[in-house]
Amino acid sequence: MREVILDTNFLMLPWEFGVDIFSEIERLMDEPYELILSSRAMKELEIIEMRMDVSKRGAKLGRAMLTHKLKEGKIRIIENDEKVDDWIVNFAKKHHAYVCTNDGGIRRRLRAEKVKIIALRGKSHLSIV
């Protein structure tokens, strides 16, 4: 089963662009997969949700969607102590996982490692890059 890692910023796309990330991932994957999230990414969402800026709403929606998917058993959270970006790159390399992110810095690092990336395209849909 292929592992698909969710980055923090990716979980805020539904609020920012109205994209159903879970349906889009399902559409893109042509093999069985499991959604993975770093425990530190979940904490990042909680921190963003406490801010007093616009990103608060995206984080709140992201956490609500995660909570729902966790109750359904559709996401596995992996406990770790690494910085989220470092953990994503290391885990993806080791497990040949796909990574869902729109973060330019992580995308450059993942491309250098030849990791498959799922990202927003045209502000309306996801694609594998």
N, CA and C atoms as a LAMMPS dump frame, in Angstrom:
ITEM: TIMESTEP
0
ITEM: NUMBER OF ATOMS
387
ITEM: BOX BOUNDS ff ff ff
-5.0000000000000000e+02 5.0000000000000000e+02
-5.0000000000000000e+02 5.0000000000000000e+02
-5.0000000000000000e+02 5.0000000000000000e+02
ITEM: ATOMS id mol type element x y z
1 1 1 N 0.841 -1.181 0
2 1 2 C 0 0 0
3 1 3 C 0.893 1.253 0
4 2 1 N 0.586 2.184 -0.873
5 2 2 C 1.361 3.42 -0.996
6 2 3 C 0.95 4.395 0.121
7 3 1 N 1.929 5.017 0.725
8 3 2 C 1.652 6.027 1.745
9 3 3 C 1.647 7.408 1.085
10 4 1 N 0.688 8.233 1.51
11 4 2 C 0.536 9.588 0.982
12 4 3 C 0.567 10.544 2.174
13 5 1 N 1.621 11.352 2.224
14 5 2 C 1.842 12.256 3.355
15 5 3 C 1.133 13.584 3.106
16 6 1 N 0.451 14.077 4.116
17 6 2 C -0.22 15.369 4.05
18 6 3 C 0.617 16.422 4.764
19 7 1 N 0.946 17.508 4.079
20 7 2 C 1.663 18.62 4.69
21 7 3 C 0.646 19.601 5.279
22 8 1 N 1.072 20.356 6.265
23 8 2 C 0.185 21.293 6.959
24 8 3 C -0.5 22.248 5.983
25 9 1 N 0.26 22.887 5.109
26 9 2 C -0.336 23.88 4.206
27 9 3 C -1.361 23.258 3.259
28 10 1 N -1.186 22.011 2.942
29 10 2 C -2.087 21.311 2.04
30 10 3 C -3.479 21.174 2.652
31 11 1 N -3.522 21.03 3.965
32 11 2 C -4.798 20.85 4.66
33 11 3 C -5.622 22.133 4.698
34 12 1 N -5.015 23.251 4.338
35 12 2 C -5.722 24.526 4.33
36 12 3 C -6.254 24.877 2.939
37 13 1 N -5.927 24.08 1.919
38 13 2 C -6.39 24.337 0.553
39 13 3 C -7.915 24.358 0.413
40 14 1 N -8.649 23.483 1.103
41 14 2 C -10.107 23.532 0.939
42 14 3 C -10.691 24.903 1.288
43 15 1 N -10.169 25.53 2.312
44 15 2 C -10.664 26.853 2.679
45 15 3 C -10.18 27.905 1.695
46 16 1 N -8.919 27.833 1.307
47 16 2 C -8.335 28.851 0.433
48 16 3 C -8.886 28.796 -0.993
49 17 1 N -9.085 27.583 -1.535
50 17 2 C -9.449 27.452 -2.936
51 17 3 C -10.703 26.628 -3.194
52 18 1 N -11.318 26.098 -2.147
53 18 2 C -12.532 25.312 -2.314
54 18 3 C -12.304 23.961 -2.963
55 19 1 N -11.092 23.436 -2.867
56 19 2 C -10.749 22.144 -3.475
57 19 3 C -10.969 21.025 -2.46
58 20 1 N -11.689 19.997 -2.867
59 20 2 C -11.89 18.825 -2.006
60 20 3 C -10.652 17.938 -2.138
61 21 1 N -9.695 18.147 -1.247
62 21 2 C -8.411 17.463 -1.371
63 21 3 C -8.546 15.942 -1.286
64 22 1 N -9.457 15.462 -0.484
65 22 2 C -9.588 14.015 -0.317
66 22 3 C -10.174 13.352 -1.567
67 23 1 N -11.169 13.969 -2.18
68 23 2 C -11.716 13.444 -3.44
69 23 3 C -10.683 13.515 -4.553
70 24 1 N -9.91 14.59 -4.571
71 24 2 C -8.883 14.764 -5.596
72 24 3 C -7.761 13.727 -5.44
73 25 1 N -7.362 13.453 -4.216
74 25 2 C -6.337 12.416 -3.999
75 25 3 C -6.871 11.069 -4.474
76 26 1 N -8.106 10.786 -4.137
77 26 2 C -8.744 9.531 -4.576
78 26 3 C -8.743 9.442 -6.102
79 27 1 N -9.045 10.541 -6.771
80 27 2 C -9.071 10.564 -8.238
81 27 3 C -7.684 10.298 -8.826
82 28 1 N -6.657 10.831 -8.184
83 28 2 C -5.298 10.726 -8.718
84 28 3 C -4.625 9.371 -8.477
85 29 1 N -4.921 8.756 -7.362
86 29 2 C -4.208 7.528 -6.99
87 29 3 C -4.771 6.327 -7.741
88 30 1 N -3.893 5.616 -8.418
89 30 2 C -4.315 4.44 -9.168
90 30 3 C -3.869 3.145 -8.486
91 31 1 N -3.628 3.254 -7.19
92 31 2 C -3.241 2.097 -6.387
93 31 3 C -3.751 2.32 -4.963
94 32 1 N -3.853 1.268 -4.17
95 32 2 C -4.286 1.449 -2.775
96 32 3 C -3.31 2.374 -2.044
97 33 1 N -3.853 3.204 -1.174
98 33 2 C -3.009 4.154 -0.452
99 33 3 C -3.534 4.39 0.966
100 34 1 N -2.645 4.945 1.781
101 34 2 C -2.987 5.301 3.152
102 34 3 C -2.502 6.726 3.385
103 35 1 N -3.375 7.571 3.948
104 35 2 C -2.999 8.942 4.256
105 35 3 C -2.23 8.987 5.568
106 36 1 N -1.13 9.738 5.561
107 36 2 C -0.227 9.818 6.702
108 36 3 C -0.077 11.283 7.108
109 37 1 N 0.007 11.533 8.402
110 37 2 C 0.214 12.885 8.916
111 37 3 C 1.188 12.826 10.083
112 38 1 N 2.131 13.748 10.086
113 38 2 C 3.054 13.873 11.205
114 38 3 C 2.314 14.464 12.407
115 39 1 N 2.606 13.978 13.586
116 39 2 C 1.994 14.539 14.793
117 39 3 C 2.352 16.019 14.937
118 40 1 N 3.526 16.393 14.459
119 40 2 C 3.942 17.793 14.536
120 40 3 C 3.153 18.668 13.557
121 41 1 N 2.722 18.102 12.448
122 41 2 C 1.891 18.859 11.501
123 41 3 C 0.543 19.182 12.144
124 42 1 N 0.012 18.234 12.894
125 42 2 C -1.248 18.476 13.605
126 42 3 C -1.066 19.617 14.607
127 43 1 N 0.07 19.623 15.3
128 43 2 C 0.356 20.694 16.249
129 43 3 C 0.501 22.042 15.531
130 44 1 N 1.096 22.027 14.338
131 44 2 C 1.22 23.258 13.55
132 44 3 C -0.16 23.83 13.231
133 45 1 N -1.101 22.973 12.864
134 45 2 C -2.458 23.435 12.591
135 45 3 C -3.079 24.075 13.827
136 46 1 N -2.863 23.467 14.981
137 46 2 C -3.392 24.025 16.227
138 46 3 C -2.811 25.409 16.498
139 47 1 N -1.53 25.58 16.252
140 47 2 C -0.867 26.873 16.47
141 47 3 C -1.42 27.915 15.497
142 48 1 N -1.555 27.551 14.233
143 48 2 C -2.097 28.479 13.238
144 48 3 C -3.522 28.867 13.607
145 49 1 N -4.275 27.924 14.134
146 49 2 C -5.665 28.182 14.5
147 49 3 C -5.78 29.215 15.627
148 50 1 N -4.745 29.351 16.433
149 50 2 C -4.767 30.32 17.54
150 50 3 C -4.399 31.732 17.099
151 51 1 N -3.893 31.89 15.884
152 51 2 C -3.522 33.212 15.376
153 51 3 C -4.76 34.086 15.192
154 52 1 N -4.499 35.353 15.051
155 52 2 C -5.592 36.291 14.831
156 52 3 C -5.598 36.798 13.387
157 53 1 N -5.134 35.982 12.445
158 53 2 C -5.126 36.405 11.051
159 53 3 C -6.013 35.503 10.206
160 54 1 N -6.014 35.742 8.918
161 54 2 C -6.879 35.029 7.986
162 54 3 C -6.625 33.524 7.975
163 55 1 N -5.376 33.101 8.152
164 55 2 C -5.054 31.675 8.08
165 55 3 C -5.741 30.856 9.168
166 56 1 N -6.233 31.524 10.196
167 56 2 C -6.925 30.835 11.292
168 56 3 C -8.107 30.01 10.76
169 57 1 N -8.863 30.566 9.837
170 57 2 C -10.035 29.862 9.307
171 57 3 C -9.64 28.613 8.525
172 58 1 N -8.57 28.73 7.748
173 58 2 C -8.09 27.569 6.995
174 58 3 C -7.632 26.454 7.912
175 59 1 N -6.929 26.83 8.984
176 59 2 C -6.454 25.835 9.945
177 59 3 C -7.622 25.176 10.674
178 60 1 N -8.626 25.969 10.998
179 60 2 C -9.793 25.424 11.707
180 60 3 C -10.517 24.405 10.826
181 61 1 N -10.703 24.739 9.557
182 61 2 C -11.347 23.801 8.628
183 61 3 C -10.472 22.561 8.432
184 62 1 N -9.163 22.764 8.292
185 62 2 C -8.243 21.635 8.136
186 62 3 C -8.312 20.674 9.309
187 63 1 N -8.326 21.225 10.523
188 63 2 C -8.417 20.354 11.71
189 63 3 C -9.752 19.641 11.773
190 64 1 N -10.825 20.323 11.395
191 64 2 C -12.149 19.692 11.413
192 64 3 C -12.192 18.52 10.431
193 65 1 N -11.642 18.717 9.239
194 65 2 C -11.606 17.627 8.249
195 65 3 C -10.755 16.469 8.753
196 66 1 N -9.615 16.789 9.356
197 66 2 C -8.747 15.734 9.89
198 66 3 C -9.445 14.942 10.98
199 67 1 N -10.112 15.638 11.871
200 67 2 C -10.83 14.969 12.964
201 67 3 C -11.851 13.991 12.391
202 68 1 N -12.576 14.43 11.385
203 68 2 C -13.574 13.568 10.739
204 68 3 C -12.91 12.347 10.104
205 69 1 N -11.832 12.556 9.366
206 69 2 C -11.133 11.448 8.699
207 69 3 C -10.476 10.507 9.713
208 70 1 N -9.996 11.07 10.826
209 70 2 C -9.415 10.225 11.878
210 70 3 C -10.474 9.31 12.477
211 71 1 N -11.668 9.847 12.726
212 71 2 C -12.757 9.034 13.276
213 71 3 C -13.144 7.913 12.321
214 72 1 N -13.022 8.167 11.025
215 72 2 C -13.323 7.147 10.021
216 72 3 C -12.178 6.161 9.846
217 73 1 N -11.042 6.44 10.485
218 73 2 C -9.876 5.574 10.358
219 73 3 C -9.164 5.728 9.022
220 74 1 N -9.293 6.905 8.399
221 74 2 C -8.719 7.101 7.066
222 74 3 C -7.378 7.823 7.064
223 75 1 N -6.907 8.225 8.231
224 75 2 C -5.607 8.884 8.333
225 75 3 C -4.848 8.274 9.502
226 76 1 N -3.565 8.032 9.271
227 76 2 C -2.702 7.537 10.348
228 76 3 C -1.758 8.664 10.746
229 77 1 N -1.741 8.963 12.035
230 77 2 C -0.819 9.974 12.553
231 77 3 C 0.417 9.263 13.08
232 78 1 N 1.579 9.759 12.683
233 78 2 C 2.844 9.181 13.12
234 78 3 C 3.517 10.159 14.073
235 79 1 N 3.768 9.702 15.28
236 79 2 C 4.453 10.522 16.29
237 79 3 C 5.912 10.697 15.9
238 80 1 N 6.406 11.917 16.026
239 80 2 C 7.817 12.179 15.748
240 80 3 C 8.234 13.494 16.375
241 81 1 N 9.546 13.697 16.456
242 81 2 C 10.094 14.908 17.068
243 81 3 C 10.849 15.789 16.078
244 82 1 N 10.944 15.354 14.817
245 82 2 C 11.657 16.143 13.815
246 82 3 C 10.827 17.349 13.387
247 83 1 N 11.498 18.346 12.795
248 83 2 C 10.771 19.434 12.154
249 83 3 C 9.922 18.804 11.062
250 84 1 N 8.728 19.34 10.855
251 84 2 C 7.78 18.732 9.916
252 84 3 C 8.396 18.573 8.529
253 85 1 N 9.022 19.609 8.008
254 85 2 C 9.588 19.534 6.649
255 85 3 C 10.652 18.44 6.54
256 86 1 N 11.529 18.365 7.534
257 86 2 C 12.578 17.338 7.525
258 86 3 C 11.974 15.943 7.61
259 87 1 N 10.983 15.777 8.473
260 87 2 C 10.329 14.481 8.624
261 87 3 C 9.668 14.06 7.315
262 88 1 N 8.98 14.984 6.667
263 88 2 C 8.299 14.665 5.408
264 88 3 C 9.302 14.154 4.375
265 89 1 N 10.381 14.886 4.182
266 89 2 C 11.379 14.492 3.182
267 89 3 C 11.99 13.138 3.539
268 90 1 N 12.38 12.956 4.784
269 90 2 C 13.008 11.695 5.207
270 90 3 C 12.054 10.508 5.093
271 91 1 N 10.823 10.681 5.559
272 91 2 C 9.836 9.601 5.513
273 91 3 C 9.508 9.247 4.06
274 92 1 N 9.316 10.259 3.23
275 92 2 C 8.961 10.021 1.832
276 92 3 C 10.065 9.262 1.103
277 93 1 N 11.313 9.653 1.347
278 93 2 C 12.444 8.949 0.72
279 93 3 C 12.487 7.498 1.163
280 94 1 N 12.398 7.293 2.45
281 94 2 C 12.533 5.946 3.012
282 94 3 C 11.398 5.017 2.585
283 95 1 N 10.182 5.554 2.493
284 95 2 C 9 4.723 2.236
285 95 3 C 8.456 4.853 0.809
286 96 1 N 9.135 5.608 -0.044
287 96 2 C 8.67 5.831 -1.416
288 96 3 C 7.236 6.358 -1.422
289 97 1 N 6.974 7.276 -0.503
290 97 2 C 5.637 7.848 -0.351
291 97 3 C 5.438 9.037 -1.279
292 98 1 N 4.199 9.319 -1.581
293 98 2 C 3.83 10.553 -2.262
294 98 3 C 3.71 11.624 -1.178
295 99 1 N 3.882 12.893 -1.558
296 99 2 C 3.732 13.981 -0.596
297 99 3 C 2.765 15.014 -1.161
298 100 1 N 1.755 15.363 -0.376
299 100 2 C 0.799 16.407 -0.732
300 100 3 C 1.269 17.709 -0.092
301 101 1 N 1.748 18.64 -0.931
302 101 2 C 2.226 19.919 -0.407
303 101 3 C 2.18 20.982 -1.487
304 102 1 N 2.064 22.212 -1.054
305 102 2 C 2.177 23.362 -1.948
306 102 3 C 3.338 24.232 -1.517
307 103 1 N 4.127 23.771 -0.575
308 103 2 C 5.275 24.509 -0.063
309 103 3 C 6.443 24.399 -1.05
310 104 1 N 6.872 25.551 -1.591
311 104 2 C 7.938 25.56 -2.594
312 104 3 C 9.252 24.98 -2.103
313 105 1 N 9.621 25.266 -0.858
314 105 2 C 10.872 24.75 -0.306
315 105 3 C 10.883 23.237 -0.199
316 106 1 N 9.813 22.687 0.311
317 106 2 C 9.728 21.222 0.433
318 106 3 C 9.677 20.596 -0.965
319 107 1 N 8.951 21.222 -1.872
320 107 2 C 8.849 20.673 -3.227
321 107 3 C 10.219 20.582 -3.893
322 108 1 N 11.056 21.6 -3.722
323 108 2 C 12.407 21.547 -4.29
324 108 3 C 13.204 20.389 -3.697
325 109 1 N 13.118 20.244 -2.377
326 109 2 C 13.845 19.156 -1.717
327 109 3 C 13.339 17.793 -2.186
328 110 1 N 12.024 17.649 -2.322
329 110 2 C 11.441 16.375 -2.754
330 110 3 C 11.795 16.057 -4.201
331 111 1 N 11.773 17.062 -5.054
332 111 2 C 12.152 16.837 -6.462
333 111 3 C 13.591 16.355 -6.558
334 112 1 N 14.47 16.938 -5.731
335 112 2 C 15.885 16.521 -5.732
336 112 3 C 16.016 15.046 -5.348
337 113 1 N 15.08 14.561 -4.549
338 113 2 C 15.085 13.162 -4.099
339 113 3 C 14.206 12.276 -4.99
340 114 1 N 13.623 12.863 -6.032
341 114 2 C 12.765 12.142 -6.979
342 114 3 C 11.505 11.563 -6.314
343 115 1 N 10.969 12.306 -5.347
344 115 2 C 9.738 11.916 -4.658
345 115 3 C 8.555 12.496 -5.43
346 116 1 N 7.495 11.712 -5.578
347 116 2 C 6.289 12.192 -6.264
348 116 3 C 5.529 13.148 -5.354
349 117 1 N 5.045 14.235 -5.96
350 117 2 C 4.371 15.302 -5.223
351 117 3 C 2.969 15.484 -5.788
352 118 1 N 2.009 15.634 -4.898
353 118 2 C 0.647 15.997 -5.285
354 118 3 C 0.472 17.455 -4.878
355 119 1 N 0.107 18.302 -5.857
356 119 2 C 0.033 19.738 -5.599
357 119 3 C -1.168 20.358 -6.305
358 120 1 N -1.515 21.553 -5.877
359 120 2 C -2.607 22.304 -6.474
360 120 3 C -2.197 22.792 -7.86
361 121 1 N -3.112 22.683 -8.811
362 121 2 C -2.889 23.167 -10.171
363 121 3 C -4.077 24.042 -10.57
364 122 1 N -3.778 25.184 -11.149
365 122 2 C -4.838 26.046 -11.653
366 122 3 C -5.832 26.499 -10.611
367 123 1 N -5.465 26.457 -9.358
368 123 2 C -6.325 26.861 -8.239
369 123 3 C -7.675 26.123 -8.219
370 124 1 N -7.721 24.96 -8.911
371 124 2 C -9.003 24.269 -8.992
372 124 3 C -8.925 22.764 -8.83
373 125 1 N -7.738 22.183 -8.973
374 125 2 C -7.62 20.725 -8.908
375 125 3 C -6.188 20.352 -8.508
376 126 1 N -6.014 19.086 -8.19
377 126 2 C -4.698 18.578 -7.815
378 126 3 C -4.115 17.776 -8.97
379 127 1 N -2.789 17.724 -9.006
380 127 2 C -2.131 16.861 -9.975
381 127 3 C -0.834 16.336 -9.362
382 128 1 N -0.336 15.257 -9.952
383 128 2 C 0.932 14.673 -9.525
384 128 3 C 2.024 15.347 -10.342
385 129 1 N 2.998 15.912 -9.639
386 129 2 C 4.096 16.605 -10.33
387 129 3 C 5.42 15.93 -10.01
